[in-house]
Amino acid sequence: MADEALKDINQFLTFTLGKEIFALDIGTVREVLELTSITKIPRTPEFMRGVINLRGHAVPVVDMRLKLGMSKGEDTVDTCIIIVEIEFDGEFTVMGALVDSVREVFEMMPDTIEPAPKMGAAINAEYIKGMGRQNEQFIIIIDINKIFSAEELAIAKELAGMGGGADHLSPQEDSVAAYA
């Protein structure tokens, strides 16, 4: 019985963009990195910050503030890159998501997650998997698989191919266990 209850718990990595708290399903997160040197690539969308070298592989990095329609922020000592694995049409793409700060791994029961609001959200409701709550703060749970279009993922795959491709990184290397 206890094992069945544990299967119903969802774990999310929480992070901030401005004053808002967001979360990603921990199953899509490979690792969290401190901000490192990002090489800008010409003729890419504004939200595409560039690529980083991750153990010999080029990994595209997206500024999540810009991708979600927020204003550009300043990089700080707390700025992090969350390495995520995105699935689209049965294929996986590894990308970095630049965020203001990473908070913690947070567990939520499915019945405590509310549907995305139909109006009034600061970001596109299609990107929102649901709304959670921690203490008195709302947490916007993002569906990372719906944020990027096929064209944007094609650009990311092309950028990743520059360094031999990040698709060959072993899952959960340097995982987020330190944040659990």
N, C-alpha and C positions, 0 to 999 in steps of 0.2 A: 504494500500500500504506500509506504513512504517513497519507494522508488518511482511509482506512478506520479506522485505529487512532484517529485524532483524533475521529471520530464517536462512538466508544464511551466517550469520557471524559465524565463527568457533573460539572457544576460546581454547587456548593452555597454558599450564604451561611451561615456559622456564626455563632451567637449564644448567649448564656448566659441561663439562668434559674436563679438560685441557683448551685449548684455544678455543675449539669449543662450539657453542651454539646449544642445542637440545631442542625439545619441545615434549610434550605429550598432546594428546587430553584431555581436562579438564574432559570429561565424564568418563575417566578411572581412574582419581585421586580421592582418598578418603580424604587424608590429607597429610600434610607435617610435619615431626618431626625433632627436633634437633637430632644430633648424640647422641645415647645412647649406653649402654653396649650391645655388640653383643656376644652371646654365640656360639663359634665355634663348629660345628658338624663334627666328624670324617667321613672319607670316602664319602665326598660330592665333587662335582666338585670344582675346584679352585675358580671360580667366585662366588660360594655360600659362602658368608661371615659367615653365621650362622643364628641364630634366635634371635628375640627380644621379650620381653614381652610387649604386647600391650593390656592394660586393661584386663589382665588375660588370653590372648590368645597368643600362640606362632605364630609369623609371620616370615617366612623365608626372609632373606635379601640377595640381589644379588648386587655384586659390578659391576655397569654398565660399568666401564672402562674395566674390565677384560672380561665381557660378550661381549662387542663390539670389542674386540681385541686390545684395547689400553693398554699402560703400566700402571702398578699399581701406584696409587697416594698415597700421604700422607694425612691422615685425618687432617683437620684443623678446626678452629672455625666455618667456613662456611659450612662444610660438613653436608649434610642433608640426611634424608631417606624419599623418596616419597612413600607413601602407595598407591599401585595401585590395580585395580581389572582386572584380565586377563581372557578373555573368550577363551575357546578352546573346540570344539565339544559340545557346548551348556552348558558347566559347567564353573563356575567361581572360580578362585583361587585368594586369597589375598596375595600379596607379597610386600616387601619393596625394593625399588630401591635406592641404595647408590649413591649419586652424589656429585660433588665437591661443588656446591652451587645452590641455587634456586634463580631465578631472579624475574620473575613477571608472571602474567596472561596477555596474549597478544592476541588480536583479529586480525584475518585475514579473508578477504573475500576469498571465494573459488577460484575466478578467479586470485588471486594474488599468489596462491600456484602452483609451477611448479612441473612437474613429477621428480621422483628420477633420478639422473644421471646414465647413463649406465656404465660409467667407471670413475675411478679416485676418487671414494668416499673412505674415510678412513675406513668405516664400510661396512658390507654386504648390498648391495643395496636392498635385499629382506626385510630388516628391515625398510627401509625408505619409509614413506608414501608420502613424497614430500619435497620440499624445499621452505621455505618462506624467506622473507627479512624484516629486521627491520633496518631502516636507511640504512647504507651501509654494514650491516653484514648479512650473510646468516644464516638461522636457519634450522637445519636438523630436520624434523618432523618424529618422530619414531612411528611405528605401534607396540605398546607393545604386541598386540595379536600374532605377528609373530616372536618375538624374541626367544621364548622358544619352545623347542621340546616337544612332548608328554611325553618323559621320564623325562625331566627336570621338567615339571609341576607335574608329578607323585611324584618326589622327594620332591618338594615344598609342595604338599598336605600331604605327609607323615610327613614332618617336622611340618607343621601346626597342624596336628593331635596330636602332642606331648603335646600341651597345651589346648586341648579341641577344637581346630579348630578355625580359624579366619573367617570362612565363615559366622559366626553368628553375626559379627559386623554389627551395623546398618549403612547403607550407609550415607555418608556425615557427620558422626560424626566429630566434630572438623575440618570441611572442610577447603578448601584452601581459603575461603572467605577473610581471613586476607591478602592474597596476591593480591586480586582483586583491 
